[in-house]
Amino acid sequence: MNQKLDYVHDNPCKGKWNLCASPANYLHSSAKFFIEGVHAGYAVTSFMEMDDVVFTRETPGRKGLDYERTDNYG
């Protein structure tokens, strides 16, 4: 999961995008929350708080993984 977050957060700072010098400075990123523990204008739910979600169930006929809530909300 950390590898995926690093990719998503670093993407605006590299290659053809090059939108900012640091992921924490990109306005539309949750990187500031994960790096500094500060919300940048909107609340972020950390994946570490999502212990009621199983991210490993594969759905037949679909590429990638699906998720299934294990609580009463979904």
PQR file with spaces between the fields and no chain letter, atoms N, CA, C, O and H, PARSE charges and radii, in Angstrom:
ATOM       1  N    MET     1       0.825   -1.186    0.000 -0.4000 1.5000
ATOM       2  CA   MET     1       0.000    0.000    0.000 -0.0000 2.0000
ATOM       3  C    MET     1       0.876    1.261    0.000  0.5500 1.7000
ATOM       4  O    MET     1       0.572    2.229   -0.697 -0.5500 1.4000
ATOM       5  N    ASN     2       1.945    1.247    0.768 -0.4000 1.5000
ATOM       6  CA   ASN     2       2.838    2.409    0.801 -0.0000 2.0000
ATOM       7  C    ASN     2       3.469    2.675   -0.557  0.5500 1.7000
ATOM       8  O    ASN     2       3.662    3.829   -0.939 -0.5500 1.4000
ATOM       9  H    ASN     2       2.192    0.460    1.334  0.4000 1.0000
ATOM      10  N    GLN     3       3.790    1.613   -1.286 -0.4000 1.5000
ATOM      11  CA   GLN     3       4.362    1.776   -2.626 -0.0000 2.0000
ATOM      12  C    GLN     3       3.371    2.512   -3.538  0.5500 1.7000
ATOM      13  O    GLN     3       3.758    3.397   -4.301 -0.5500 1.4000
ATOM      14  H    GLN     3       3.633    0.676   -0.975  0.4000 1.0000
ATOM      15  N    LYS     4       2.111    2.140   -3.450 -0.4000 1.5000
ATOM      16  CA   LYS     4       1.078    2.775   -4.282 -0.0000 2.0000
ATOM      17  C    LYS     4       0.886    4.239   -3.890  0.5500 1.7000
ATOM      18  O    LYS     4       0.751    5.101   -4.757 -0.5500 1.4000
ATOM      19  H    LYS     4       1.797    1.421   -2.831  0.4000 1.0000
ATOM      20  N    LEU     5       0.873    4.522   -2.581 -0.4000 1.5000
ATOM      21  CA   LEU     5       0.744    5.903   -2.127 -0.0000 2.0000
ATOM      22  C    LEU     5       1.921    6.748   -2.592  0.5500 1.7000
ATOM      23  O    LEU     5       1.741    7.886   -3.025 -0.5500 1.4000
ATOM      24  H    LEU     5       0.983    3.822   -1.876  0.4000 1.0000
ATOM      25  N    ASP     6       3.120    6.194   -2.503 -0.4000 1.5000
ATOM      26  CA   ASP     6       4.310    6.923   -2.964 -0.0000 2.0000
ATOM      27  C    ASP     6       4.186    7.265   -4.443  0.5500 1.7000
ATOM      28  O    ASP     6       4.495    8.385   -4.852 -0.5500 1.4000
ATOM      29  H    ASP     6       3.266    5.269   -2.151  0.4000 1.0000
ATOM      30  N    TYR     7       3.738    6.313   -5.238 -0.4000 1.5000
ATOM      31  CA   TYR     7       3.577    6.551   -6.678 -0.0000 2.0000
ATOM      32  C    TYR     7       2.563    7.668   -6.933  0.5500 1.7000
ATOM      33  O    TYR     7       2.836    8.600   -7.690 -0.5500 1.4000
ATOM      34  H    TYR     7       3.487    5.404   -4.906  0.4000 1.0000
ATOM      35  N    VAL     8       1.402    7.569   -6.303 -0.4000 1.5000
ATOM      36  CA   VAL     8       0.340    8.557   -6.512 -0.0000 2.0000
ATOM      37  C    VAL     8       0.781    9.942   -6.048  0.5500 1.7000
ATOM      38  O    VAL     8       0.507   10.942   -6.711 -0.5500 1.4000
ATOM      39  H    VAL     8       1.180    6.812   -5.689  0.4000 1.0000
ATOM      40  N    HIS     9       1.463    9.995   -4.910 -0.4000 1.5000
ATOM      41  CA   HIS     9       1.890   11.288   -4.377 -0.0000 2.0000
ATOM      42  C    HIS     9       3.043   11.895   -5.175  0.5500 1.7000
ATOM      43  O    HIS     9       3.103   13.114   -5.335 -0.5500 1.4000
ATOM      44  H    HIS     9       1.686    9.182   -4.371  0.4000 1.0000
ATOM      45  N    ASP    10       3.947   11.073   -5.670 -0.4000 1.5000
ATOM      46  CA   ASP    10       5.108   11.581   -6.410 -0.0000 2.0000
ATOM      47  C    ASP    10       4.786   11.942   -7.860  0.5500 1.7000
ATOM      48  O    ASP    10       5.488   12.756   -8.460 -0.5500 1.4000
ATOM      49  H    ASP    10       3.898   10.083   -5.539  0.4000 1.0000
ATOM      50  N    ASN    11       3.746   11.354   -8.424 -0.4000 1.5000
ATOM      51  CA   ASN    11       3.435   11.530   -9.837 -0.0000 2.0000
ATOM      52  C    ASN    11       3.308   12.996  -10.276  0.5500 1.7000
ATOM      53  O    ASN    11       3.852   13.346  -11.324 -0.5500 1.4000
ATOM      54  H    ASN    11       3.176   10.693   -7.936  0.4000 1.0000
ATOM      55  N    PRO    12       2.615   13.875   -9.525 -0.5600 1.5000
ATOM      56  CA   PRO    12       2.506   15.271   -9.970  0.2800 2.0000
ATOM      57  C    PRO    12       3.835   16.031   -9.955  0.5500 1.7000
ATOM      58  O    PRO    12       3.928   17.116  -10.528 -0.5500 1.4000
ATOM      59  N    CYS    13       4.853   15.479   -9.313 -0.4000 1.5000
ATOM      60  CA   CYS    13       6.147   16.163   -9.163 -0.0000 2.0000
ATOM      61  C    CYS    13       7.178   15.710  -10.182  0.5500 1.7000
ATOM      62  O    CYS    13       8.305   16.205  -10.176 -0.5500 1.4000
ATOM      63  H    CYS    13       4.777   14.598   -8.847  0.4000 1.0000
ATOM      64  N    LYS    14       6.821   14.790  -11.049 -0.4000 1.5000
ATOM      65  CA   LYS    14       7.798   14.199  -11.970 -0.0000 2.0000
ATOM      66  C    LYS    14       7.320   14.246  -13.414  0.5500 1.7000
ATOM      67  O    LYS    14       6.173   14.587  -13.704 -0.5500 1.4000
ATOM      68  H    LYS    14       5.905   14.388  -11.054  0.4000 1.0000
ATOM      69  N    GLY    15       8.224   13.898  -14.296 -0.4000 1.5000
ATOM      70  CA   GLY    15       7.910   13.702  -15.709 -0.0000 2.0000
ATOM      71  C    GLY    15       7.214   14.864  -16.372  0.5500 1.7000
ATOM      72  O    GLY    15       7.560   16.024  -16.146 -0.5500 1.4000
ATOM      73  H    GLY    15       9.156   13.621  -14.060  0.4000 1.0000
ATOM      74  N    LYS    16       6.227   14.545  -17.195 -0.4000 1.5000
ATOM      75  CA   LYS    16       5.549   15.583  -17.977 -0.0000 2.0000
ATOM      76  C    LYS    16       4.714   16.518  -17.110  0.5500 1.7000
ATOM      77  O    LYS    16       4.425   17.642  -17.520 -0.5500 1.4000
ATOM      78  H    LYS    16       5.946   13.603  -17.379  0.4000 1.0000
ATOM      79  N    TRP    17       4.325   16.072  -15.921 -0.4000 1.5000
ATOM      80  CA   TRP    17       3.483   16.907  -15.059 -0.0000 2.0000
ATOM      81  C    TRP    17       4.306   18.009  -14.407  0.5500 1.7000
ATOM      82  O    TRP    17       4.073   19.192  -14.655 -0.5500 1.4000
ATOM      83  H    TRP    17       4.560   15.159  -15.588  0.4000 1.0000
ATOM      84  N    ASN    18       5.257   17.629  -13.585 -0.4000 1.5000
ATOM      85  CA   ASN    18       6.151   18.573  -12.899 -0.0000 2.0000
ATOM      86  C    ASN    18       5.387   19.783  -12.346  0.5500 1.7000
ATOM      87  O    ASN    18       5.751   20.928  -12.615 -0.5500 1.4000
ATOM      88  H    ASN    18       5.446   16.668  -13.384  0.4000 1.0000
ATOM      89  N    LEU    19       4.324   19.520  -11.571 -0.4000 1.5000
ATOM      90  CA   LEU    19       3.441   20.571  -11.070 -0.0000 2.0000
ATOM      91  C    LEU    19       3.919   21.223   -9.777  0.5500 1.7000
ATOM      92  O    LEU    19       3.478   22.321   -9.438 -0.5500 1.4000
ATOM      93  H    LEU    19       4.029   18.590  -11.353  0.4000 1.0000
ATOM      94  N    CYS    20       4.811   20.561   -9.057 -0.4000 1.5000
ATOM      95  CA   CYS    20       5.315   21.109   -7.801 -0.0000 2.0000
ATOM      96  C    CYS    20       6.623   20.417   -7.436  0.5500 1.7000
ATOM      97  O    CYS    20       6.959   19.367   -7.984 -0.5500 1.4000
ATOM      98  H    CYS    20       5.169   19.669   -9.332  0.4000 1.0000
ATOM      99  N    ALA    21       7.352   21.018   -6.508 -0.4000 1.5000
ATOM     100  CA   ALA    21       8.650   20.471   -6.110 -0.0000 2.0000
ATOM     101  C    ALA    21       8.510   19.333   -5.110  0.5500 1.7000
ATOM     102  O    ALA    21       9.352   18.436   -5.071 -0.5500 1.4000
ATOM     103  H    ALA    21       7.079   21.871   -6.064  0.4000 1.0000
ATOM     104  N    SER    22       7.458   19.362   -4.306 -0.4000 1.5000
ATOM     105  CA   SER    22       7.261   18.357   -3.258 -0.0000 2.0000
ATOM     106  C    SER    22       5.816   17.881   -3.274  0.5500 1.7000
ATOM     107  O    SER    22       4.911   18.689   -3.484 -0.5500 1.4000
ATOM     108  H    SER    22       6.774   20.091   -4.338  0.4000 1.0000
ATOM     109  N    PRO    23       5.573   16.592   -3.058 -0.5600 1.5000
ATOM     110  CA   PRO    23       4.194   16.100   -3.022  0.2800 2.0000
ATOM     111  C    PRO    23       3.335   16.821   -1.984  0.5500 1.7000
ATOM     112  O    PRO    23       2.138   17.012   -2.201 -0.5500 1.4000
ATOM     113  N    ALA    24       3.927   17.220   -0.867 -0.4000 1.5000
ATOM     114  CA   ALA    24       3.172   17.913    0.182 -0.0000 2.0000
ATOM     115  C    ALA    24       2.708   19.298   -0.265  0.5500 1.7000
ATOM     116  O    ALA    24       1.793   19.862    0.334 -0.5500 1.4000
ATOM     117  H    ALA    24       4.899   17.065   -0.691  0.4000 1.0000
ATOM     118  N    ASN    25       3.323   19.850   -1.304 -0.4000 1.5000
ATOM     119  CA   ASN    25       2.949   21.174   -1.806 -0.0000 2.0000
ATOM     120  C    ASN    25       1.869   21.127   -2.883  0.5500 1.7000
ATOM     121  O    ASN    25       1.349   22.169   -3.281 -0.5500 1.4000
ATOM     122  H    ASN    25       4.067   19.392   -1.790  0.4000 1.0000
ATOM     123  N    TYR    26       1.530   19.940   -3.354 -0.4000 1.5000
ATOM     124  CA   TYR    26       0.502   19.817   -4.389 -0.0000 2.0000
ATOM     125  C    TYR    26      -0.874   19.909   -3.732  0.5500 1.7000
ATOM     126  O    TYR    26      -1.233   19.068   -2.908 -0.5500 1.4000
ATOM     127  H    TYR    26       1.953   19.093   -3.031  0.4000 1.0000
ATOM     128  N    LEU    27      -1.634   20.925   -4.096 -0.4000 1.5000
ATOM     129  CA   LEU    27      -2.895   21.247   -3.444 -0.0000 2.0000
ATOM     130  C    LEU    27      -3.895   20.092   -3.425  0.5500 1.7000
ATOM     131  O    LEU    27      -4.609   19.916   -2.438 -0.5500 1.4000
ATOM     132  H    LEU    27      -1.343   21.608   -4.765  0.4000 1.0000
ATOM     133  N    HIS    28      -3.957   19.312   -4.490 -0.4000 1.5000
ATOM     134  CA   HIS    28      -4.978   18.271   -4.621 -0.0000 2.0000
ATOM     135  C    HIS    28      -4.495   16.902   -4.162  0.5500 1.7000
ATOM     136  O    HIS    28      -5.049   15.884   -4.576 -0.5500 1.4000
ATOM     137  H    HIS    28      -3.376   19.455   -5.292  0.4000 1.0000
ATOM     138  N    SER    29      -3.484   16.860   -3.325 -0.4000 1.5000
ATOM     139  CA   SER    29      -2.904   15.601   -2.877 -0.0000 2.0000
ATOM     140  C    SER    29      -3.116   15.398   -1.383  0.5500 1.7000
ATOM     141  O    SER    29      -3.194   16.362   -0.622 -0.5500 1.4000
ATOM     142  H    SER    29      -3.033   17.687   -2.989  0.4000 1.0000
ATOM     143  N    SER    30      -3.209   14.152   -0.974 -0.4000 1.5000
ATOM     144  CA   SER    30      -3.273   13.824    0.450 -0.0000 2.0000
ATOM     145  C    SER    30      -1.876   13.665    1.039  0.5500 1.7000
ATOM     146  O    SER    30      -1.742   13.306    2.208 -0.5500 1.4000
ATOM     147  H    SER    30      -3.147   13.369   -1.593  0.4000 1.0000
ATOM     148  N    ALA    31      -0.841   13.925    0.255 -0.4000 1.5000
ATOM     149  CA   ALA    31       0.540   13.736    0.710 -0.0000 2.0000
ATOM     150  C    ALA    31       0.855   14.548    1.955  0.5500 1.7000
ATOM     151  O    ALA    31       1.554   14.063    2.845 -0.5500 1.4000
ATOM     152  H    ALA    31      -0.950   14.216   -0.695  0.4000 1.0000
ATOM     153  N    LYS    32       0.358   15.767    2.035 -0.4000 1.5000
ATOM     154  CA   LYS    32       0.628   16.612    3.200 -0.0000 2.0000
ATOM     155  C    LYS    32       0.155   15.915    4.474  0.5500 1.7000
ATOM     156  O    LYS    32       0.823   15.987    5.505 -0.5500 1.4000
ATOM     157  H    LYS    32      -0.209   16.162    1.313  0.4000 1.0000
ATOM     158  N    PHE    33      -0.986   15.246    4.408 -0.4000 1.5000
ATOM     159  CA   PHE    33      -1.500   14.514    5.567 -0.0000 2.0000
ATOM     160  C    PHE    33      -0.571   13.367    5.942  0.5500 1.7000
ATOM     161  O    PHE    33      -0.253   13.189    7.118 -0.5500 1.4000
ATOM     162  H    PHE    33      -1.529   15.188    3.570  0.4000 1.0000
ATOM     163  N    PHE    34      -0.135   12.595    4.964 -0.4000 1.5000
ATOM     164  CA   PHE    34       0.705   11.439    5.253 -0.0000 2.0000
ATOM     165  C    PHE    34       2.129   11.831    5.636  0.5500 1.7000
ATOM     166  O    PHE    34       2.775   11.119    6.405 -0.5500 1.4000
ATOM     167  H    PHE    34      -0.392   12.740    4.009  0.4000 1.0000
ATOM     168  N    ILE    35       2.629   12.951    5.111 -0.4000 1.5000
ATOM     169  CA   ILE    35       3.995   13.386    5.406 -0.0000 2.0000
ATOM     170  C    ILE    35       4.066   14.209    6.687  0.5500 1.7000
ATOM     171  O    ILE    35       4.938   13.985    7.526 -0.5500 1.4000
ATOM     172  H    ILE    35       2.104   13.529    4.486  0.4000 1.0000
ATOM     173  N    GLU    36       3.137   15.171    6.836 -0.4000 1.5000
ATOM     174  CA   GLU    36       3.206   16.117    7.946 -0.0000 2.0000
ATOM     175  C    GLU    36       2.112   15.933    8.987  0.5500 1.7000
ATOM     176  O    GLU    36       2.159   16.552   10.050 -0.5500 1.4000
ATOM     177  H    GLU    36       2.429   15.352    6.154  0.4000 1.0000
ATOM     178  N    GLY    37       1.122   15.085    8.691 -0.4000 1.5000
ATOM     179  CA   GLY    37       0.020   14.886    9.627 -0.0000 2.0000
ATOM     180  C    GLY    37      -0.963   16.049    9.647  0.5500 1.7000
ATOM     181  O    GLY    37      -1.728   16.203   10.599 -0.5500 1.4000
ATOM     182  H    GLY    37       1.083   14.582    7.827  0.4000 1.0000
ATOM     183  N    VAL    38      -0.944   16.875    8.591 -0.4000 1.5000
ATOM     184  CA   VAL    38      -1.787   18.066    8.505 -0.0000 2.0000
ATOM     185  C    VAL    38      -2.745   17.919    7.326  0.5500 1.7000
ATOM     186  O    VAL    38      -2.339   17.537    6.228 -0.5500 1.4000
ATOM     187  H    VAL    38      -0.322   16.751    7.817  0.4000 1.0000
ATOM     188  N    HIS    39      -4.011   18.225    7.563 -0.4000 1.5000
ATOM     189  CA   HIS    39      -4.986   18.216    6.472 -0.0000 2.0000
ATOM     190  C    HIS    39      -4.805   19.476    5.635  0.5500 1.7000
ATOM     191  O    HIS    39      -4.662   20.568    6.185 -0.5500 1.4000
ATOM     192  H    HIS    39      -4.341   18.535    8.455  0.4000 1.0000
ATOM     193  N    ALA    40      -4.810   19.341    4.338 -0.4000 1.5000
ATOM     194  CA   ALA    40      -4.606   20.480    3.434 -0.0000 2.0000
ATOM     195  C    ALA    40      -5.927   20.919    2.812  0.5500 1.7000
ATOM     196  O    ALA    40      -6.097   20.829    1.596 -0.5500 1.4000
ATOM     197  H    ALA    40      -4.926   18.454    3.891  0.4000 1.0000
ATOM     198  N    GLY    41      -6.849   21.386    3.620 -0.4000 1.5000
ATOM     199  CA   GLY    41      -8.102   21.903    3.093 -0.0000 2.0000
ATOM     200  C    GLY    41      -9.263   20.924    3.109  0.5500 1.7000
ATOM     201  O    GLY    41     -10.412   21.345    2.972 -0.5500 1.4000
ATOM     202  H    GLY    41      -6.711   21.459    4.608  0.4000 1.0000
ATOM     203  N    TYR    42      -9.009   19.658    3.270 -0.4000 1.5000
ATOM     204  CA   TYR    42     -10.083   18.674    3.329 -0.0000 2.0000
ATOM     205  C    TYR    42      -9.631   17.503    4.201  0.5500 1.7000
ATOM     206  O    TYR    42      -8.436   17.235    4.326 -0.5500 1.4000
ATOM     207  H    TYR    42      -8.076   19.316    3.382  0.4000 1.0000
ATOM     208  N    ALA    43     -10.584   16.824    4.790 -0.4000 1.5000
ATOM     209  CA   ALA    43     -10.265   15.702    5.681 -0.0000 2.0000
ATOM     210  C    ALA    43      -9.803   14.494    4.876  0.5500 1.7000
ATOM     211  O    ALA    43     -10.332   14.209    3.802 -0.5500 1.4000
ATOM     212  H    ALA    43     -11.555   17.042    4.689  0.4000 1.0000
ATOM     213  N    VAL    44      -8.824   13.797    5.403 -0.4000 1.5000
ATOM     214  CA   VAL    44      -8.294   12.586    4.780 -0.0000 2.0000
ATOM     215  C    VAL    44      -8.503   11.432    5.743  0.5500 1.7000
ATOM     216  O    VAL    44      -8.176   11.540    6.925 -0.5500 1.4000
ATOM     217  H    VAL    44      -8.395   14.028    6.276  0.4000 1.0000
ATOM     218  N    THR    45      -9.042   10.335    5.249 -0.4000 1.5000
ATOM     219  CA   THR    45      -9.138    9.118    6.043 -0.0000 2.0000
ATOM     220  C    THR    45      -7.957    8.249    5.677  0.5500 1.7000
ATOM     221  O    THR    45      -7.804    7.849    4.523 -0.5500 1.4000
ATOM     222  H    THR    45      -9.308   10.247    4.289  0.4000 1.0000
ATOM     223  N    SER    46      -7.131    7.958    6.648 -0.4000 1.5000
ATOM     224  CA   SER    46      -5.951    7.129    6.406 -0.0000 2.0000
ATOM     225  C    SER    46      -6.380    5.694    6.129  0.5500 1.7000
ATOM     226  O    SER    46      -7.313    5.187    6.752 -0.5500 1.4000
ATOM     227  H    SER    46      -7.255    8.283    7.586  0.4000 1.0000
ATOM     228  N    PHE    47      -5.706    5.051    5.207 -0.4000 1.5000
ATOM     229  CA   PHE    47      -6.007    3.646    4.927 -0.0000 2.0000
ATOM     230  C    PHE    47      -5.771    2.791    6.165  0.5500 1.7000
ATOM     231  O    PHE    47      -6.332    1.700    6.270 -0.5500 1.4000
ATOM     232  H    PHE    47      -4.948    5.463    4.701  0.4000 1.0000
ATOM     233  N    MET    48      -4.954    3.260    7.102 -0.4000 1.5000
ATOM     234  CA   MET    48      -4.684    2.502    8.322 -0.0000 2.0000
ATOM     235  C    MET    48      -5.897    2.468    9.246  0.5500 1.7000
ATOM     236  O    MET    48      -5.965    1.626   10.142 -0.5500 1.4000
ATOM     237  H    MET    48      -4.498    4.146    7.016  0.4000 1.0000
ATOM     238  N    GLU    49      -6.861    3.378    9.039 -0.4000 1.5000
ATOM     239  CA   GLU    49      -8.088    3.405    9.831 -0.0000 2.0000
ATOM     240  C    GLU    49      -9.182    2.536    9.215  0.5500 1.7000
ATOM     241  O    GLU    49     -10.257    2.392    9.799 -0.5500 1.4000
ATOM     242  H    GLU    49      -6.806    4.062    8.312  0.4000 1.0000
ATOM     243  N    MET    50      -8.926    1.962    8.058 -0.4000 1.5000
ATOM     244  CA   MET    50      -9.949    1.220    7.330 -0.0000 2.0000
ATOM     245  C    MET    50      -9.829   -0.283    7.572  0.5500 1.7000
ATOM     246  O    MET    50      -9.776   -1.075    6.631 -0.5500 1.4000
ATOM     247  H    MET    50      -8.053    2.079    7.584  0.4000 1.0000
ATOM     248  N    ASP    51      -9.787   -0.657    8.843 -0.4000 1.5000
ATOM     249  CA   ASP    51      -9.618   -2.071    9.166 -0.0000 2.0000
ATOM     250  C    ASP    51     -10.884   -2.888    8.910  0.5500 1.7000
ATOM     251  O    ASP    51     -10.854   -4.116    9.002 -0.5500 1.4000
ATOM     252  H    ASP    51      -9.830   -0.014    9.607  0.4000 1.0000
ATOM     253  N    ASP    52     -11.995   -2.222    8.589 -0.4000 1.5000
ATOM     254  CA   ASP    52     -13.233   -2.930    8.288 -0.0000 2.0000
ATOM     255  C    ASP    52     -13.396   -3.210    6.795  0.5500 1.7000
ATOM     256  O    ASP    52     -14.436   -3.719    6.375 -0.5500 1.4000
ATOM     257  H    ASP    52     -12.019   -1.225    8.515  0.4000 1.0000
ATOM     258  N    VAL    53     -12.386   -2.886    5.989 -0.4000 1.5000
ATOM     259  CA   VAL    53     -12.453   -3.090    4.545 -0.0000 2.0000
ATOM     260  C    VAL    53     -11.423   -4.130    4.123  0.5500 1.7000
ATOM     261  O    VAL    53     -10.249   -4.036    4.480 -0.5500 1.4000
ATOM     262  H    VAL    53     -11.542   -2.473    6.330  0.4000 1.0000
ATOM     263  N    VAL    54     -11.872   -5.121    3.360 -0.4000 1.5000
ATOM     264  CA   VAL    54     -10.983   -6.151    2.837 -0.0000 2.0000
ATOM     265  C    VAL    54     -10.641   -5.752    1.405  0.5500 1.7000
ATOM     266  O    VAL    54     -11.523   -5.698    0.548 -0.5500 1.4000
ATOM     267  H    VAL    54     -12.826   -5.198    3.070  0.4000 1.0000
ATOM     268  N    PHE    55      -9.362   -5.473    1.140 -0.4000 1.5000
ATOM     269  CA   PHE    55      -8.938   -5.001   -0.174 -0.0000 2.0000
ATOM     270  C    PHE    55      -8.414   -6.119   -1.070  0.5500 1.7000
ATOM     271  O    PHE    55      -7.848   -5.833   -2.126 -0.5500 1.4000
ATOM     272  H    PHE    55      -8.645   -5.517    1.836  0.4000 1.0000
ATOM     273  N    THR    56      -8.581   -7.357   -0.690 -0.4000 1.5000
ATOM     274  CA   THR    56      -7.929   -8.444   -1.412 -0.0000 2.0000
ATOM     275  C    THR    56      -8.878   -9.365   -2.168  0.5500 1.7000
ATOM     276  O    THR    56      -8.417  -10.339   -2.763 -0.5500 1.4000
ATOM     277  H    THR    56      -9.041   -7.588    0.168  0.4000 1.0000
ATOM     278  N    ARG    57     -10.158   -9.105   -2.172 -0.4000 1.5000
ATOM     279  CA   ARG    57     -11.114   -9.980   -2.844 -0.0000 2.0000
ATOM     280  C    ARG    57     -11.143   -9.672   -4.330  0.5500 1.7000
ATOM     281  O    ARG    57     -11.368   -8.526   -4.721 -0.5500 1.4000
ATOM     282  H    ARG    57     -10.532   -8.314   -1.688  0.4000 1.0000
ATOM     283  N    GLU    58     -10.921  -10.669   -5.156 -0.4000 1.5000
ATOM     284  CA   GLU    58     -11.001  -10.484   -6.602 -0.0000 2.0000
ATOM     285  C    GLU    58     -12.435  -10.721   -7.058  0.5500 1.7000
ATOM     286  O    GLU    58     -13.112  -11.619   -6.557 -0.5500 1.4000
ATOM     287  H    GLU    58     -10.739  -11.600   -4.839  0.4000 1.0000
ATOM     288  N    THR    59     -12.889   -9.925   -7.996 -0.4000 1.5000
ATOM     289  CA   THR    59     -14.232  -10.053   -8.532 -0.0000 2.0000
ATOM     290  C    THR    59     -14.151  -10.686   -9.915  0.5500 1.7000
ATOM     291  O    THR    59     -13.489  -10.140  -10.798 -0.5500 1.4000
ATOM     292  H    THR    59     -12.339   -9.196   -8.403  0.4000 1.0000
ATOM     293  N    PRO    60     -14.811  -11.832  -10.126 -0.5600 1.5000
ATOM     294  CA   PRO    60     -14.779  -12.477  -11.440  0.2800 2.0000
ATOM     295  C    PRO    60     -15.272  -11.526  -12.532  0.5500 1.7000
ATOM     296  O    PRO    60     -16.268  -10.826  -12.351 -0.5500 1.4000
ATOM     297  N    GLY    61     -14.576  -11.508  -13.650 -0.4000 1.5000
ATOM     298  CA   GLY    61     -14.968  -10.675  -14.767 -0.0000 2.0000
ATOM     299  C    GLY    61     -14.468   -9.245  -14.700  0.5500 1.7000
ATOM     300  O    GLY    61     -14.725   -8.462  -15.615 -0.5500 1.4000
ATOM     301  H    GLY    61     -13.767  -12.077  -13.797  0.4000 1.0000
ATOM     302  N    ARG    62     -13.750   -8.880  -13.621 -0.4000 1.5000
ATOM     303  CA   ARG    62     -13.220   -7.524  -13.492 -0.0000 2.0000
ATOM     304  C    ARG    62     -11.722   -7.589  -13.298  0.5500 1.7000
ATOM     305  O    ARG    62     -11.214   -8.510  -12.659 -0.5500 1.4000
ATOM     306  H    ARG    62     -13.541   -9.516  -12.878  0.4000 1.0000
ATOM     307  N    LYS    63     -11.024   -6.634  -13.834 -0.4000 1.5000
ATOM     308  CA   LYS    63      -9.586   -6.559  -13.629 -0.0000 2.0000
ATOM     309  C    LYS    63      -9.316   -5.908  -12.276  0.5500 1.7000
ATOM     310  O    LYS    63     -10.077   -5.048  -11.833 -0.5500 1.4000
ATOM     311  H    LYS    63     -11.437   -5.886  -14.353  0.4000 1.0000
ATOM     312  N    GLY    64      -8.248   -6.314  -11.633 -0.4000 1.5000
ATOM     313  CA   GLY    64      -7.850   -5.704  -10.365 -0.0000 2.0000
ATOM     314  C    GLY    64      -8.611   -6.266   -9.191  0.5500 1.7000
ATOM     315  O    GLY    64      -9.244   -7.318   -9.279 -0.5500 1.4000
ATOM     316  H    GLY    64      -7.630   -7.013  -11.993  0.4000 1.0000
ATOM     317  N    LEU    65      -8.539   -5.556   -8.102 -0.4000 1.5000
ATOM     318  CA   LEU    65      -9.158   -6.000   -6.859 -0.0000 2.0000
ATOM     319  C    LEU    65     -10.394   -5.177   -6.558  0.5500 1.7000
ATOM     320  O    LEU    65     -10.510   -4.028   -6.985 -0.5500 1.4000
ATOM     321  H    LEU    65      -8.025   -4.701   -8.030  0.4000 1.0000
ATOM     322  N    ASP    66     -11.296   -5.760   -5.837 -0.4000 1.5000
ATOM     323  CA   ASP    66     -12.487   -5.083   -5.370 -0.0000 2.0000
ATOM     324  C    ASP    66     -12.397   -5.037   -3.853  0.5500 1.7000
ATOM     325  O    ASP    66     -11.461   -5.588   -3.274 -0.5500 1.4000
ATOM     326  H    ASP    66     -11.202   -6.694   -5.490  0.4000 1.0000
ATOM     327  N    TYR    67     -13.329   -4.407   -3.219 -0.4000 1.5000
ATOM     328  CA   TYR    67     -13.312   -4.412   -1.769 -0.0000 2.0000
ATOM     329  C    TYR    67     -14.693   -4.738   -1.240  0.5500 1.7000
ATOM     330  O    TYR    67     -15.697   -4.595   -1.937 -0.5500 1.4000
ATOM     331  H    TYR    67     -14.090   -3.960   -3.690  0.4000 1.0000
ATOM     332  N    GLU    68     -14.723   -5.172   -0.015 -0.4000 1.5000
ATOM     333  CA   GLU    68     -15.974   -5.547    0.625 -0.0000 2.0000
ATOM     334  C    GLU    68     -15.938   -5.038    2.049  0.5500 1.7000
ATOM     335  O    GLU    68     -15.010   -5.344    2.797 -0.5500 1.4000
ATOM     336  H    GLU    68     -13.907   -5.289    0.551  0.4000 1.0000
ATOM     337  N    ARG    69     -16.937   -4.266    2.428 -0.4000 1.5000
ATOM     338  CA   ARG    69     -16.992   -3.765    3.808 -0.0000 2.0000
ATOM     339  C    ARG    69     -17.432   -4.901    4.714  0.5500 1.7000
ATOM     340  O    ARG    69     -18.243   -5.741    4.327 -0.5500 1.4000
ATOM     341  H    ARG    69     -17.691   -4.017    1.820  0.4000 1.0000
ATOM     342  N    THR    70     -16.892   -4.918    5.919 -0.4000 1.5000
ATOM     343  CA   THR    70     -17.256   -5.960    6.871 -0.0000 2.0000
ATOM     344  C    THR    70     -18.077   -5.394    8.018  0.5500 1.7000
ATOM     345  O    THR    70     -18.315   -6.088    9.006 -0.5500 1.4000
ATOM     346  H    THR    70     -16.232   -4.235    6.234  0.4000 1.0000
ATOM     347  N    ASP    71     -18.515   -4.136    7.904 -0.4000 1.5000
ATOM     348  CA   ASP    71     -19.355   -3.537    8.933 -0.0000 2.0000
ATOM     349  C    ASP    71     -20.793   -3.435    8.410  0.5500 1.7000
ATOM     350  O    ASP    71     -21.125   -4.050    7.396 -0.5500 1.4000
ATOM     351  H    ASP    71     -18.321   -3.572    7.102  0.4000 1.0000
ATOM     352  N    ASN    72     -21.622   -2.684    9.075 -0.4000 1.5000
ATOM     353  CA   ASN    72     -23.027   -2.562    8.683 -0.0000 2.0000
ATOM     354  C    ASN    72     -23.316   -1.360    7.796  0.5500 1.7000
ATOM     355  O    ASN    72     -24.484   -1.037    7.580 -0.5500 1.4000
ATOM     356  H    ASN    72     -21.352   -2.185    9.899  0.4000 1.0000
ATOM     357  N    TYR    73     -22.288   -0.681    7.273 -0.4000 1.5000
ATOM     358  CA   TYR    73     -22.495    0.544    6.520 -0.0000 2.0000
ATOM     359  C    TYR    73     -22.491    0.358    5.014  0.5500 1.7000
ATOM     360  O    TYR    73     -22.860    1.288    4.298 -0.5500 1.4000
ATOM     361  H    TYR    73     -21.339   -0.943    7.449  0.4000 1.0000
ATOM     362  N    GLY    74     -22.100   -0.769    4.510 -0.4000 1.5000
ATOM     363  CA   GLY    74     -21.978   -0.856    3.071 -0.0000 2.0000
ATOM     364  C    GLY    74     -22.445   -2.118    2.518  0.5500 1.7000
ATOM     365  O    GLY    74     -22.395   -2.317    1.304 -0.5500 1.4000
ATOM     366  H    GLY    74     -21.800   -1.525    5.091  0.4000 1.0000
